[in-house]
Amino acid sequence: MKWVSGGIAGAVGGLGWQAGFIILTLVYFYVHYMFASATAQISAMYVAFLVAAMAIGAPPLLAALVLGFISNLTTSLTQYAGGASPALFGSGYISVGEWWRVSFIASLASITVWMGVGGAWMKLLGMW
């Protein structure tokens, strides 16, 4: 996929595909703070990031699955991210700042488990 030389893939293209894919995945995950819903983010970014991941050499099945899994994890990042979030936030038991602080800490743990344990499991299954 030499035709993808600029943009997202070009920014991480000098790294090995594993490091580049980790960066792409983290950017894809944390840019969710700028979207009003998971559906909006997935619709706008999933295909572009999947193509960029494949352009840097990530196995297509691994890239598609990881981006799909990460898409589900974003629904807890903000008080407006997923279906249950507004109802939980609307109860008034937590402030916006507290929600974002706790969700950021939880996101670090989630990503570590999903990419660490999940990545090892996918390696064991032969996906990369």
C-alpha positions in Angstrom: 0.0 0.0 0.0 2.6 2.5 -1.1 -0.1 4.9 -2.2 -0.8 5.9 1.4 2.3 8.0 2.0 0.9 11.0 3.8 -1.7 11.6 6.5 -2.1 9.2 9.4 -0.1 6.4 8.0 2.7 8.8 7.0 3.0 10.1 10.5 3.7 6.7 12.0 5.1 5.0 8.9 8.8 5.2 10.1 8.0 3.0 13.1 7.6 -0.7 13.0 4.0 -1.7 12.4 3.5 -2.7 16.1 4.5 0.6 17.5 2.7 2.5 14.8 -0.5 0.5 15.4 -0.3 1.2 19.1 -0.1 4.9 18.4 -2.9 4.8 15.9 -5.1 2.9 18.4 -4.4 5.3 21.2 -5.2 8.3 18.9 -8.4 6.6 17.7 -9.4 6.0 21.4 -8.6 9.3 22.9 -9.9 11.5 20.1 -13.3 10.3 21.2 -13.3 13.2 23.7 -14.1 15.4 20.6 -17.1 13.4 19.4 -20.6 13.5 20.7 -21.2 9.8 20.4 -19.5 6.5 19.7 -21.6 6.2 16.5 -20.3 9.5 15.2 -16.7 8.6 15.9 -16.9 5.1 14.4 -18.7 6.5 11.3 -16.1 9.2 10.8 -12.9 7.4 11.7 -13.0 3.6 11.7 -12.4 3.0 8.0 -9.6 5.7 7.7 -7.8 4.3 10.7 -8.2 0.7 9.5 -6.7 1.6 6.1 -3.9 3.5 7.8 -3.2 0.5 10.1 -3.0 -1.8 7.1 -0.8 0.7 5.2 1.8 0.5 8.0 1.8 -3.3 7.9 -0.7 -4.3 10.6 -2.5 -7.6 9.8 -6.0 -6.6 8.5 -7.9 -9.0 10.8 -6.0 -7.8 13.9 -6.5 -4.2 13.0 -10.2 -4.6 12.3 -10.8 -6.4 15.5 -8.7 -4.2 17.8 -10.3 -1.0 16.4 -13.7 -2.6 16.9 -12.9 -3.5 20.5 -11.5 -0.1 21.2 -14.6 1.5 19.8 -16.7 -0.2 22.5 -14.4 1.0 25.2 -14.9 4.7 24.3 -18.5 4.7 25.5 -17.4 5.3 29.1 -14.9 8.2 28.5 -17.4 11.1 28.7 -20.8 11.8 30.2 -22.3 11.9 26.7 -20.4 9.1 25.0 -22.8 6.1 25.1 -26.4 5.2 25.8 -26.1 4.8 29.5 -23.7 7.6 30.2 -26.2 10.5 30.1 -28.6 8.7 32.4 -25.8 7.9 34.9 -24.4 11.4 34.7 -27.9 13.0 35.0 -28.4 11.4 38.4 -26.2 14.2 39.8 -23.8 12.0 41.8 -20.7 12.9 39.9 -19.3 16.1 38.4 -18.0 16.4 34.8 -14.4 16.7 36.1 -14.7 13.7 38.3 -16.2 11.6 35.5 -13.4 12.5 33.1 -10.7 11.9 35.7 -12.0 8.5 36.7 -12.8 7.4 33.2 -9.3 8.4 32.0 -7.7 6.3 34.8 -10.0 3.4 34.0 -9.2 3.8 30.3 -5.5 3.4 31.0 -6.2 0.1 32.8 -8.6 -1.1 30.2 -6.3 -0.4 27.3 -3.4 -2.0 29.1 -5.4 -5.2 29.7 -7.0 -5.2 26.2 -3.8 -4.5 24.3 -1.5 -6.5 26.6 -3.5 -9.6 27.5 -5.6 -9.4 24.3 -2.6 -8.8 22.1 -0.9 -11.8 23.6 -4.0 -13.9 23.1 -4.3 -12.8 19.5 -0.6 -13.6 19.0 -1.2 -17.1 20.5 -4.1 -17.6 18.1 -1.9 -16.6 15.2 -3.5 -13.4 14.2 -0.2 -11.6 13.9 
